[in-house]
Amino acid sequence: MHDSHPTPTLISRTGVTYFPLALIARLPFAMMVVGVLTLIVSARGSLELGGLASAVVGVGSALVSPFVGAAADRFGQRIALLLTAVSHSISLVALAWIAYSAAPDFWMLAVAFAVGATSPQASPMSRSRLVLIIQHFLPVERRPKALAKVLAYESAADEVVFVFGPVLVGVLATIFGARTPIIAAAVLTILVITAFALHHTSAPAKSAAERAETLAPASHLGRPTLLAVVAGITGVGLVFGTTLTALTAFMQELGDPEAAGLFYGIMGVGSAILAITVSLFSPKFTLRYRWLVFASLVVIGEALLATSDSIAQISLGLAVTGFGIGPLLVTLYGLGAARSPEGRSATVMTMLGSGVILGQSLASAVTGSVAENVSVSASLVLPLIAAAFTLVVGGLNWVLTPAGSGREA
């Protein structure tokens, strides 16, 4: 006799359209900081102001996104995503208008804050959905392997989008003007985030009452081992922000700042390839080891960038950085998933996503100021400092999770 109930798979639960939809749904978020930077530099003629606006976007996202994640954990993702999709699109269109208006910088920065505060959290929501599907619907013996593959894929998808989002911004800005990427992000948000919110996977596996009963205390989100991961992934955001802004300053000296996003894409080639292959690594190559190894590789790449005086060496530095940054991002999201308190997966994933965007935004502001008020050469050193910070936090994580403690991952 044949089993009339075939073993469920992840694809059978999500449907074949889920993964491409979730990938595209990440694009508006990935375009946000770089799009704002490009818009403000073009509209107001100040890299420092552009960096400040990007930082305000990041602060808005970092302050509000964890609350959006907490609301999704308690009430479900659908309502949280639909509300943020509408408000985010309105904020983006408002920023595209006010940047070229005579409005004071203060009001422009206020709108930039709204852009960050309303940013839809497609990436952490997707990761949370898939983890819950694996935990609730797949056979127990298949869950560890499925979880490892999903986390590798999701982090690779994040990496691909975070690297190529700026490339898309660069292409659109170069061809159609600096306002176009922001308008495109607004349209994408309405169309794709709405579709993502309405996808059947957004329906919670538990009722609101059941979710409330099983939620771990919020105090568990403050555990040192989890905060170390948040700090580490914020360091990755610092690497992204310092690298792109320093590269923008370098290209501005050459008279072509819009092309920075295109060169930034060099980092994405090795990054995407290695991120996708992380699931093939031996379990003996534990996450705490991977953090140190790949953070070290990022340091080497940024050292090449810091000492460069030509496009060729900058390209080499970006490529080497990419070889490390992709697997490092996968590693940190894997650690975050492993250390998420019960029922708090969406909250943790939004904390990690906020760390990336906050680091990227603050780094953009500082690097823009250094490039404008000190020198472009000085700004090229900041990515190395950001990479070193990530490596140092990896060392702290090593101390917090000694081998044999059951926490080392």
DRENDO-1510 file (C-alpha; in Angstrom, 1 decimal, always signed):
<recs>
REC; n; res; u; v; w
REC; 1; MET; +0.0; +0.0; +0.0 .
REC; 2; HIS; +1.1; +3.6; -0.7 .
REC; 3; ASP; +0.9; +6.3; +1.9 .
REC; 4; SER; -2.0; +8.6; +0.9 .
REC; 5; HIS; -0.4; +11.4; +2.9 .
REC; 6; PRO; +3.1; +12.1; +1.4 .
REC; 7; THR; +5.8; +13.5; +3.7 .
REC; 8; PRO; +5.4; +17.3; +3.7 .
REC; 9; THR; +8.2; +19.4; +2.3 .
REC; 10; LEU; +9.0; +23.1; +2.7 .
REC; 11; ILE; +8.0; +23.8; -0.9 .
REC; 12; SER; +4.7; +21.9; -0.5 .
REC; 13; ARG; +3.9; +24.2; +2.4 .
REC; 14; THR; +5.1; +27.5; +0.8 .
REC; 15; GLY; +4.3; +27.0; -2.9 .
REC; 16; VAL; +6.7; +27.5; -5.7 .
REC; 17; THR; +6.0; +31.3; -6.0 .
REC; 18; TYR; +7.0; +32.0; -2.4 .
REC; 19; PHE; +10.8; +32.2; -2.8 .
REC; 20; PRO; +10.9; +34.6; -5.8 .
REC; 21; LEU; +8.3; +36.7; -4.2 .
REC; 22; ALA; +10.2; +36.9; -0.9 .
REC; 23; LEU; +13.4; +37.7; -2.7 .
REC; 24; ILE; +11.9; +40.6; -4.6 .
REC; 25; ALA; +10.1; +41.9; -1.5 .
REC; 26; ARG; +13.5; +42.6; +0.0 .
REC; 27; LEU; +14.5; +45.0; -2.7 .
REC; 28; PRO; +12.8; +48.2; -1.4 .
REC; 29; PHE; +14.6; +47.8; +2.0 .
REC; 30; ALA; +17.9; +47.2; +0.3 .
REC; 31; MET; +17.5; +50.2; -1.9 .
REC; 32; MET; +16.4; +52.5; +0.9 .
REC; 33; VAL; +19.6; +53.8; +2.5 .
REC; 34; VAL; +21.6; +54.0; -0.7 .
REC; 35; GLY; +18.7; +55.6; -2.5 .
REC; 36; VAL; +18.3; +58.3; +0.1 .
REC; 37; LEU; +22.1; +59.0; +0.1 .
REC; 38; THR; +22.1; +59.3; -3.7 .
REC; 39; LEU; +18.9; +61.4; -3.7 .
REC; 40; ILE; +20.1; +63.9; -1.2 .
REC; 41; VAL; +23.7; +64.2; -2.6 .
REC; 42; SER; +22.2; +65.0; -6.0 .
REC; 43; ALA; +19.4; +67.2; -4.8 .
REC; 44; ARG; +21.2; +69.2; -2.1 .
REC; 45; GLY; +24.8; +68.9; -3.3 .
REC; 46; SER; +26.2; +67.7; +0.1 .
REC; 47; LEU; +27.6; +64.3; +0.8 .
REC; 48; GLU; +27.6; +65.1; +4.5 .
REC; 49; LEU; +23.9; +66.0; +4.4 .
REC; 50; GLY; +23.2; +62.8; +2.4 .
REC; 51; GLY; +25.0; +60.7; +4.9 .
REC; 52; LEU; +23.1; +62.4; +7.8 .
REC; 53; ALA; +19.8; +61.7; +6.0 .
REC; 54; SER; +20.8; +58.0; +5.6 .
REC; 55; ALA; +21.7; +57.9; +9.3 .
REC; 56; VAL; +18.3; +59.3; +10.2 .
REC; 57; VAL; +16.7; +56.6; +8.0 .
REC; 58; GLY; +18.6; +53.9; +9.9 .
REC; 59; VAL; +17.8; +55.4; +13.3 .
REC; 60; GLY; +14.1; +55.3; +12.4 .
REC; 61; SER; +14.3; +51.7; +11.3 .
REC; 62; ALA; +16.3; +50.6; +14.3 .
REC; 63; LEU; +13.9; +52.3; +16.8 .
REC; 64; VAL; +10.7; +51.1; +15.3 .
REC; 65; SER; +11.4; +47.8; +13.5 .
REC; 66; PRO; +11.7; +45.6; +16.6 .
REC; 67; PHE; +8.2; +46.8; +17.7 .
REC; 68; VAL; +6.9; +45.8; +14.2 .
REC; 69; GLY; +8.5; +42.4; +14.7 .
REC; 70; ALA; +7.0; +42.1; +18.2 .
REC; 71; ALA; +3.5; +43.1; +16.8 .
REC; 72; ALA; +3.9; +40.4; +14.1 .
REC; 73; ASP; +4.8; +37.8; +16.8 .
REC; 74; ARG; +1.7; +38.7; +18.7 .
REC; 75; PHE; -0.9; +39.6; +16.1 .
REC; 76; GLY; +0.4; +38.0; +12.9 .
REC; 77; GLN; +2.5; +39.3; +10.0 .
REC; 78; ARG; -0.3; +40.3; +7.6 .
REC; 79; ILE; -1.6; +43.4; +9.3 .
REC; 80; ALA; +1.9; +44.6; +10.3 .
REC; 81; LEU; +3.2; +44.3; +6.7 .
REC; 82; LEU; +0.1; +45.9; +5.1 .
REC; 83; LEU; +0.3; +49.0; +7.4 .
REC; 84; THR; +4.0; +49.5; +6.8 .
REC; 85; ALA; +3.7; +49.0; +3.1 .
REC; 86; VAL; +1.2; +51.9; +2.7 .
REC; 87; SER; +3.0; +54.2; +5.1 .
REC; 88; HIS; +6.4; +53.5; +3.7 .
REC; 89; SER; +5.4; +54.2; +0.1 .
REC; 90; ILE; +3.8; +57.5; +1.1 .
REC; 91; SER; +7.0; +58.5; +3.0 .
REC; 92; LEU; +9.3; +57.6; +0.0 .
REC; 93; VAL; +7.2; +59.7; -2.4 .
REC; 94; ALA; +7.2; +62.6; +0.1 .
REC; 95; LEU; +11.0; +62.4; +0.4 .
REC; 96; ALA; +11.5; +62.4; -3.4 .
REC; 97; TRP; +9.4; +65.6; -3.5 .
REC; 98; ILE; +10.8; +67.4; -0.5 .
REC; 99; ALA; +14.5; +66.8; -1.4 .
REC; 100; TYR; +14.2; +69.0; -4.5 .
REC; 101; SER; +11.9; +71.6; -2.8 .
REC; 102; ALA; +12.9; +74.7; -0.9 .
REC; 103; ALA; +12.0; +73.1; +2.4 .
REC; 104; PRO; +14.5; +73.4; +5.2 .
REC; 105; ASP; +16.8; +70.4; +5.9 .
REC; 106; PHE; +15.1; +69.7; +9.2 .
REC; 107; TRP; +11.8; +68.8; +7.5 .
REC; 108; MET; +13.6; +66.7; +4.9 .
REC; 109; LEU; +15.3; +64.8; +7.8 .
REC; 110; ALA; +12.0; +64.3; +9.5 .
REC; 111; VAL; +10.6; +62.6; +6.4 .
REC; 112; ALA; +13.8; +60.5; +6.2 .
REC; 113; PHE; +13.1; +59.3; +9.7 .
REC; 114; ALA; +9.5; +58.3; +8.7 .
REC; 115; VAL; +11.0; +56.4; +5.7 .
REC; 116; GLY; +13.1; +54.3; +8.1 .
REC; 117; ALA; +10.4; +53.9; +10.7 .
REC; 118; THR; +7.9; +52.6; +8.2 .
REC; 119; SER; +10.3; +50.3; +6.3 .
REC; 120; PRO; +8.6; +46.9; +5.7 .
REC; 121; GLN; +10.6; +44.0; +7.3 .
REC; 122; ALA; +10.3; +41.4; +4.5 .
REC; 123; SER; +13.6; +39.7; +5.2 .
REC; 124; PRO; +13.1; +38.9; +8.9 .
REC; 125; MET; +9.4; +38.1; +8.3 .
REC; 126; SER; +10.4; +35.6; +5.6 .
REC; 127; ARG; +13.0; +34.0; +7.8 .
REC; 128; SER; +10.5; +33.8; +10.7 .
REC; 129; ARG; +7.8; +32.2; +8.5 .
REC; 130; LEU; +10.1; +29.5; +7.1 .
REC; 131; VAL; +11.5; +28.6; +10.5 .
REC; 132; LEU; +8.0; +28.2; +11.9 .
REC; 133; ILE; +7.0; +26.1; +9.0 .
REC; 134; ILE; +9.9; +23.8; +9.6 .
REC; 135; GLN; +9.3; +23.6; +13.3 .
REC; 136; HIS; +5.5; +22.9; +12.9 .
REC; 137; PHE; +5.1; +20.9; +9.7 .
REC; 138; LEU; +8.3; +19.0; +8.8 .
REC; 139; PRO; +9.2; +15.6; +10.3 .
REC; 140; VAL; +11.4; +15.9; +13.4 .
REC; 141; GLU; +14.3; +14.0; +11.8 .
REC; 142; ARG; +14.4; +16.4; +8.8 .
REC; 143; ARG; +14.2; +19.7; +10.8 .
REC; 144; PRO; +17.9; +20.3; +11.5 .
REC; 145; LYS; +19.1; +19.9; +7.9 .
REC; 146; ALA; +16.1; +21.8; +6.5 .
REC; 147; LEU; +16.7; +24.6; +9.0 .
REC; 148; ALA; +20.4; +24.8; +8.1 .
REC; 149; LYS; +19.6; +25.0; +4.4 .
REC; 150; VAL; +16.9; +27.6; +4.9 .
REC; 151; LEU; +19.1; +29.9; +7.0 .
REC; 152; ALA; +21.9; +29.6; +4.5 .
REC; 153; TYR; +19.5; +30.5; +1.6 .
REC; 154; GLU; +17.8; +33.3; +3.4 .
REC; 155; SER; +21.1; +34.9; +4.5 .
REC; 156; ALA; +22.4; +34.5; +0.9 .
REC; 157; ALA; +19.3; +36.1; -0.4 .
REC; 158; ASP; +19.8; +39.0; +2.0 .
REC; 159; GLU; +23.4; +39.3; +0.9 .
REC; 160; VAL; +22.6; +39.3; -2.8 .
REC; 161; VAL; +19.9; +41.9; -2.3 .
REC; 162; PHE; +21.9; +44.1; +0.0 .
REC; 163; VAL; +24.8; +44.2; -2.4 .
REC; 164; PHE; +22.8; +44.4; -5.7 .
REC; 165; GLY; +20.2; +46.8; -4.3 .
REC; 166; PRO; +22.8; +49.6; -4.4 .
REC; 167; VAL; +23.7; +48.5; -7.9 .
REC; 168; LEU; +20.1; +48.9; -9.0 .
REC; 169; VAL; +20.0; +52.3; -7.4 .
REC; 170; GLY; +23.2; +53.2; -9.3 .
REC; 171; VAL; +21.8; +52.1; -12.6 .
REC; 172; LEU; +18.5; +53.9; -12.2 .
REC; 173; ALA; +20.1; +57.1; -10.9 .
REC; 174; THR; +22.7; +57.1; -13.7 .
REC; 175; ILE; +20.1; +56.6; -16.5 .
REC; 176; PHE; +17.0; +58.3; -15.2 .
REC; 177; GLY; +18.1; +60.6; -12.4 .
REC; 178; ALA; +18.6; +60.4; -8.6 .
REC; 179; ARG; +14.8; +60.6; -7.8 .
REC; 180; THR; +14.0; +57.5; -9.8 .
REC; 181; PRO; +15.3; +54.8; -7.4 .
REC; 182; ILE; +13.2; +56.3; -4.6 .
REC; 183; ILE; +10.0; +56.3; -6.7 .
REC; 184; ALA; +10.8; +52.8; -7.9 .
REC; 185; ALA; +11.1; +51.6; -4.3 .
REC; 186; ALA; +7.8; +53.2; -3.5 .
REC; 187; VAL; +6.0; +51.4; -6.3 .
REC; 188; LEU; +7.8; +48.1; -5.5 .
REC; 189; THR; +6.7; +48.4; -1.9 .
REC; 190; ILE; +3.0; +48.8; -2.7 .
REC; 191; LEU; +3.0; +46.0; -5.2 .
REC; 192; VAL; +5.4; +43.4; -3.8 .
REC; 193; ILE; +5.1; +43.9; +0.0 .
REC; 194; THR; +1.3; +43.7; -0.4 .
REC; 195; ALA; +1.6; +40.5; -2.3 .
REC; 196; PHE; +4.0; +39.2; +0.3 .
REC; 197; ALA; +1.7; +40.2; +3.1 .
REC; 198; LEU; -1.3; +38.4; +1.5 .
REC; 199; HIS; +0.6; +35.2; +0.7 .
REC; 200; HIS; -0.9; +32.2; +2.5 .
REC; 201; THR; +2.3; +31.7; +4.5 .
REC; 202; SER; +1.5; +34.8; +6.5 .
REC; 203; ALA; -1.3; +33.1; +8.3 .
REC; 204; PRO; -0.1; +32.2; +11.8 .
REC; 205; ALA; +0.2; +28.6; +12.9 .
REC; 206; LYS; -1.2; +29.6; +16.3 .
REC; 207; SER; -4.0; +31.8; +17.5 .
REC; 208; ALA; -3.2; +35.2; +19.1 .
REC; 209; ALA; -4.0; +33.7; +22.5 .
REC; 210; GLU; -1.8; +30.7; +22.0 .
REC; 211; ARG; +1.1; +32.9; +20.8 .
REC; 212; ALA; +0.7; +35.1; +23.9 .
REC; 213; GLU; +0.9; +32.1; +26.2 .
REC; 214; THR; +4.1; +30.7; +24.7 .
REC; 215; LEU; +6.0; +33.9; +24.3 .
REC; 216; ALA; +9.3; +34.0; +26.2 .
REC; 217; PRO; +9.7; +37.0; +28.5 .
REC; 218; ALA; +11.0; +40.1; +26.7 .
REC; 219; SER; +14.0; +40.1; +29.1 .
REC; 220; HIS; +15.4; +37.1; +27.3 .
REC; 221; LEU; +16.1; +39.4; +24.3 .
REC; 222; GLY; +18.8; +41.0; +26.4 .
REC; 223; ARG; +20.9; +37.9; +26.9 .
REC; 224; PRO; +24.6; +38.7; +26.3 .
REC; 225; THR; +25.0; +35.9; +23.7 .
REC; 226; LEU; +22.1; +37.3; +21.6 .
REC; 227; LEU; +23.3; +40.9; +22.0 .
REC; 228; ALA; +26.7; +39.9; +20.8 .
REC; 229; VAL; +25.1; +38.7; +17.5 .
REC; 230; VAL; +23.2; +42.0; +17.2 .
REC; 231; ALA; +26.5; +43.9; +17.8 .
REC; 232; GLY; +28.3; +41.7; +15.2 .
REC; 233; ILE; +25.6; +42.2; +12.5 .
REC; 234; THR; +25.6; +46.0; +13.3 .
REC; 235; GLY; +29.3; +45.8; +12.4 .
REC; 236; VAL; +28.4; +44.3; +9.1 .
REC; 237; GLY; +26.1; +47.3; +8.5 .
REC; 238; LEU; +29.1; +49.5; +9.4 .
REC; 239; VAL; +31.1; +47.8; +6.8 .
REC; 240; PHE; +28.4; +48.3; +4.2 .
REC; 241; GLY; +27.9; +51.9; +5.0 .
REC; 242; THR; +31.5; +53.0; +5.3 .
REC; 243; THR; +32.5; +51.1; +2.1 .
REC; 244; LEU; +29.7; +52.5; -0.1 .
REC; 245; THR; +30.1; +56.1; +1.2 .
REC; 246; ALA; +33.9; +56.1; +0.9 .
REC; 247; LEU; +33.5; +54.7; -2.6 .
REC; 248; THR; +31.0; +57.4; -3.4 .
REC; 249; ALA; +33.4; +60.0; -2.2 .
REC; 250; PHE; +36.2; +58.5; -4.3 .
REC; 251; MET; +34.0; +58.4; -7.4 .
REC; 252; GLN; +32.9; +62.0; -6.7 .
REC; 253; GLU; +36.5; +63.1; -6.9 .
REC; 254; LEU; +36.6; +61.5; -10.3 .
REC; 255; GLY; +33.4; +63.3; -11.3 .
REC; 256; ASP; +31.0; +60.3; -11.4 .
REC; 257; PRO; +29.4; +59.7; -7.9 .
REC; 258; GLU; +26.4; +57.9; -9.4 .
REC; 259; ALA; +28.7; +55.1; -10.6 .
REC; 260; ALA; +29.7; +54.2; -7.0 .
REC; 261; GLY; +26.8; +51.7; -6.8 .
REC; 262; LEU; +28.0; +49.9; -9.9 .
REC; 263; PHE; +31.5; +49.4; -8.6 .
REC; 264; TYR; +30.0; +48.4; -5.2 .
REC; 265; GLY; +28.5; +45.5; -7.1 .
REC; 266; ILE; +32.0; +43.9; -7.4 .
REC; 267; MET; +31.7; +43.0; -3.8 .
REC; 268; GLY; +28.5; +41.0; -4.6 .
REC; 269; VAL; +30.0; +38.4; -6.9 .
REC; 270; GLY; +32.2; +36.4; -4.4 .
REC; 271; SER; +29.9; +37.4; -1.6 .
REC; 272; ALA; +26.8; +35.8; -3.2 .
REC; 273; ILE; +28.6; +32.7; -4.3 .
REC; 274; LEU; +30.2; +31.9; -0.9 .
REC; 275; ALA; +27.0; +32.8; +1.0 .
REC; 276; ILE; +25.0; +30.3; -1.0 .
REC; 277; THR; +27.6; +27.5; -0.4 .
REC; 278; VAL; +27.7; +28.0; +3.3 .
REC; 279; SER; +25.2; +25.1; +3.8 .
REC; 280; LEU; +27.9; +22.8; +2.3 .
REC; 281; PHE; +30.4; +23.5; +5.1 .
REC; 282; SER; +31.2; +20.8; +7.6 .
REC; 283; PRO; +29.3; +20.9; +10.9 .
REC; 284; LYS; +32.8; +20.8; +12.5 .
REC; 285; PHE; +33.3; +24.3; +11.1 .
REC; 286; THR; +31.1; +25.8; +13.7 .
REC; 287; LEU; +29.5; +29.2; +13.6 .
REC; 288; ARG; +31.8; +30.7; +16.2 .
REC; 289; TYR; +34.8; +29.6; +14.1 .
REC; 290; ARG; +33.2; +30.9; +10.9 .
REC; 291; TRP; +32.6; +34.4; +12.5 .
REC; 292; LEU; +36.3; +34.8; +13.2 .
REC; 293; VAL; +37.5; +33.4; +9.9 .
REC; 294; PHE; +35.3; +35.4; +7.6 .
REC; 295; ALA; +35.5; +38.6; +9.7 .
REC; 296; SER; +39.3; +38.3; +9.2 .
REC; 297; LEU; +38.9; +38.0; +5.5 .
REC; 298; VAL; +36.8; +41.2; +5.5 .
REC; 299; VAL; +39.6; +42.9; +7.4 .
REC; 300; ILE; +42.1; +41.9; +4.7 .
REC; 301; GLY; +39.8; +43.2; +2.0 .
REC; 302; GLU; +39.2; +46.5; +3.7 .
REC; 303; ALA; +42.9; +46.9; +4.3 .
REC; 304; LEU; +43.4; +46.7; +0.6 .
REC; 305; LEU; +40.7; +49.4; +0.2 .
REC; 306; ALA; +42.3; +51.6; +2.8 .
REC; 307; THR; +45.7; +51.6; +1.1 .
REC; 308; SER; +44.4; +52.0; -2.5 .
REC; 309; ASP; +44.9; +54.9; -4.8 .
REC; 310; SER; +43.4; +53.4; -8.0 .
REC; 311; ILE; +40.2; +51.9; -9.3 .
REC; 312; ALA; +42.1; +48.6; -9.8 .
REC; 313; GLN; +43.1; +48.2; -6.2 .
REC; 314; ILE; +39.7; +49.4; -4.9 .
REC; 315; SER; +38.1; +46.7; -7.1 .
REC; 316; LEU; +40.4; +44.1; -5.6 .
REC; 317; GLY; +39.6; +45.2; -2.1 .
REC; 318; LEU; +35.9; +45.1; -2.8 .
REC; 319; ALA; +36.2; +41.6; -4.2 .
REC; 320; VAL; +38.1; +40.2; -1.2 .
REC; 321; THR; +35.7; +41.9; +1.2 .
REC; 322; GLY; +32.9; +40.2; -0.6 .
REC; 323; PHE; +34.4; +36.8; -0.1 .
REC; 324; GLY; +34.2; +37.3; +3.6 .
REC; 325; ILE; +31.1; +39.5; +4.1 .
REC; 326; GLY; +28.6; +37.0; +2.5 .
REC; 327; PRO; +29.4; +34.0; +4.7 .
REC; 328; LEU; +29.8; +36.3; +7.7 .
REC; 329; LEU; +26.2; +37.5; +7.3 .
REC; 330; VAL; +25.0; +33.9; +6.9 .
REC; 331; THR; +26.8; +33.0; +10.1 .
REC; 332; LEU; +25.3; +35.8; +12.1 .
REC; 333; TYR; +21.8; +35.2; +11.1 .
REC; 334; GLY; +22.3; +31.5; +11.9 .
REC; 335; LEU; +23.5; +32.4; +15.4 .
REC; 336; GLY; +20.5; +34.7; +15.8 .
REC; 337; ALA; +18.1; +32.0; +14.8 .
REC; 338; ALA; +19.7; +29.5; +17.2 .
REC; 339; ARG; +19.6; +32.0; +20.1 .
REC; 340; SER; +16.0; +33.3; +19.5 .
REC; 341; PRO; +13.8; +33.0; +22.6 .
REC; 342; GLU; +10.6; +31.0; +22.3 .
REC; 343; GLY; +8.0; +32.8; +20.2 .
REC; 344; ARG; +10.3; +35.8; +19.5 .
REC; 345; SER; +11.7; +34.8; +16.1 .
REC; 346; ALA; +10.2; +37.8; +14.2 .
REC; 347; THR; +11.4; +40.2; +17.0 .
REC; 348; VAL; +15.0; +38.8; +16.9 .
REC; 349; MET; +15.1; +38.8; +13.1 .
REC; 350; THR; +13.9; +42.4; +13.0 .
REC; 351; MET; +16.5; +43.3; +15.6 .
REC; 352; LEU; +19.2; +41.8; +13.4 .
REC; 353; GLY; +17.9; +43.5; +10.3 .
REC; 354; SER; +17.8; +46.8; +12.2 .
REC; 355; GLY; +21.4; +46.3; +13.2 .
REC; 356; VAL; +22.4; +46.1; +9.6 .
REC; 357; ILE; +20.5; +49.2; +8.6 .
REC; 358; LEU; +21.5; +51.2; +11.6 .
REC; 359; GLY; +25.2; +50.4; +11.1 .
REC; 360; GLN; +24.9; +51.2; +7.5 .
REC; 361; SER; +23.2; +54.5; +8.1 .
REC; 362; LEU; +25.4; +55.7; +10.9 .
REC; 363; ALA; +28.5; +54.8; +9.0 .
REC; 364; SER; +27.2; +56.7; +6.0 .
REC; 365; ALA; +26.8; +59.8; +8.0 .
REC; 366; VAL; +30.2; +59.6; +9.7 .
REC; 367; THR; +32.1; +58.6; +6.5 .
REC; 368; GLY; +30.4; +61.4; +4.5 .
REC; 369; SER; +31.5; +63.9; +7.1 .
REC; 370; VAL; +35.0; +62.6; +7.1 .
REC; 371; ALA; +35.2; +62.6; +3.3 .
REC; 372; GLU; +33.9; +66.2; +3.1 .
REC; 373; ASN; +35.7; +67.7; +6.1 .
REC; 374; VAL; +39.0; +65.7; +6.3 .
REC; 375; SER; +39.8; +63.9; +3.1 .
REC; 376; VAL; +38.7; +61.1; +0.9 .
REC; 377; SER; +41.8; +59.1; +1.8 .
REC; 378; ALA; +40.8; +59.3; +5.5 .
REC; 379; SER; +37.3; +58.1; +4.6 .
REC; 380; LEU; +38.8; +55.0; +3.0 .
REC; 381; VAL; +40.3; +53.9; +6.3 .
REC; 382; LEU; +36.9; +53.8; +8.0 .
REC; 383; PRO; +35.8; +50.5; +6.4 .
REC; 384; LEU; +38.9; +48.9; +7.9 .
REC; 385; ILE; +37.9; +50.1; +11.4 .
REC; 386; ALA; +34.4; +48.8; +10.9 .
REC; 387; ALA; +35.7; +45.4; +9.8 .
REC; 388; ALA; +38.0; +45.3; +12.8 .
REC; 389; PHE; +35.0; +46.0; +15.1 .
REC; 390; THR; +33.2; +43.0; +13.7 .
REC; 391; LEU; +36.2; +40.8; +14.3 .
REC; 392; VAL; +36.6; +42.0; +17.9 .
REC; 393; VAL; +32.9; +41.3; +18.6 .
REC; 394; GLY; +33.5; +37.8; +17.1 .
REC; 395; GLY; +36.3; +37.4; +19.7 .
REC; 396; LEU; +33.9; +38.4; +22.5 .
REC; 397; ASN; +31.4; +35.9; +21.2 .
REC; 398; TRP; +34.1; +33.2; +21.4 .
REC; 399; VAL; +34.6; +34.0; +25.1 .
REC; 400; LEU; +30.9; +34.0; +25.8 .
REC; 401; THR; +30.3; +30.6; +24.1 .
REC; 402; PRO; +33.2; +28.3; +25.2 .
REC; 403; ALA; +33.4; +24.9; +23.5 .
REC; 404; GLY; +31.4; +22.3; +25.4 .
REC; 405; SER; +29.0; +24.9; +26.9 .
REC; 406; GLY; +26.2; +23.9; +24.6 .
REC; 407; ARG; +26.0; +27.5; +23.4 .
REC; 408; GLU; +28.9; +27.5; +20.9 .
REC; 409; ALA; +26.9; +26.7; +17.8 .
</recs>
